[in-house]
C-alpha cells in the first residue's frame, strides 16, 4: 500500500466530543479533510462553525445533543447514535473542562465535575463504542475494526499547580488508554492518546494572563512558542488511520519538546 494512502479515512465515520472549538475543532476538521464523515456530541447544538467547515469539505456532519457532565444524558444518547449511524470507525474523546483552586480549598463539586467530564464520560464512550467496534467485521487487510483516540495532557505525567482534579483525570486517561489497549489491540481496535502541551486555547486563558507564569512556561518550551490547535491535525489523522495499525497503548505528546527538557 502506498504511504499516503495509509492516512486516508475515506468511507469512515468518526464520533467526536469537544469538537466545537480549540483543539477538538481542529482535529475534527482534520479527520474530515482525511475523508471521514463526522458525528459531533455537543452540549449546545447551536455552535455550528465546525459543522459548516466540515460540510464545506463535502463531508457529512451530524450533531447529537448530550451533556458530558450528566452521565444519564450521555448514556441515553449513545445507543441512539449507534442505531442511527450503523458503524463508527473512529472515536475521538476531546471534551474536557478545567477548574482551578488551591488543593486545600478544592470543592467537592468541582472535583466531581472534572472527573465526570474528563474521565468517566470517556470511559463510558470507550466502553460502548469499543463494544460496537469489536462487533464489526474488519475494515481492511490489517484486521482493523476501529481506532480510539483519547486526549490526555502533560498532566498525565506531571502534577500541575492548583489543578488536582484535572491532573487526576488526565493521569486516569493515560492509564485507561493503556488498559483498554491491552484488551482490544489483538482484536483490531487500537487505543491511543494525544497529550497536548501548552496550547493557546481558552482552557489556558488563566495561565496566559499570568505574565510571570506564561513567561516561565515559554522559556522551557524548546520550540520557542505555545502550541496552536492546528498542531494536532497530523497526530490525530495518524492515530485514527491505518498508518498507525501497529501502534496501541501509546501517549503521543504534542508539546514542542516540553517533555524532553
Steps between C-alpha positions, in 0.01 A plus 500: 500500500634845405607705801257789451202266465572366850373831637171502307178486703278483193173318569541512880296671769648669809318581823649809668445675833632850570492584132346847510819697567873490561693177462185291462369707210836487324523123538141441387566706187825311440316167508254638245784630284637144500164372373288414806141597569462650847255458787522771766368462855426853623343632819362793301398432138521865392879535443524392138838635387661155500203348319511770234870446436459122481208525260696743282744213445220287359482284810192420708476643852228404749446661842358309797418692816625363832676639805820320599447638853185289529561125494133429427499746209803333348396139550157566352636649177762234419255223394317751281823600326600139439158401367473798266859509376540122451881496523751718680864446403669769711434640848671825599450600864600866524232647727644637823470767769735670744451627856772686696521528878775447758489130586408562865196699387391289201119456515343155473264620228784617278692175559193297405431711190855470365522125561159445338572697183869422458512135605168327571334617178807387306482153653127478420557594136799267468302212652191542284663601172780251562243220535339618177837496318584153630173367356583618147678324218860616433513805276826415322776244452664617823204349691405843636155540654544850639725764649447683828691821570475655846634841595741487792725786619845585626326455835471132418869504599533808723295636789436858401412778745150564643346239264491174700175376343624567147832327572319201648263478204776521241717250687195276486466552125856377443443186706154437352650523152761237586249272674260500205786447256607190691157345441412627154816538289501127416137531390561778248415808709796728570480731803742792525507850646637840407650711779494870411764728643436867572254606231359849443133413552220620727579232761839661561377860517582525872856383438555734207375795704749425778797678343768350723367145468447531125856628456644211703303248295613649170862495615485122548338414163781407257284595201496857634123547478171383646319249284187566299207273406630439148805325649277198571371426153778263397506315832130421505486386136800276563345334807158465335633344179660181377836679518501417874356149474782357718492785751284456809517598866716803419478855637625726221618833638454804278678754712774680307760291684389585856528143631853469362633773731 
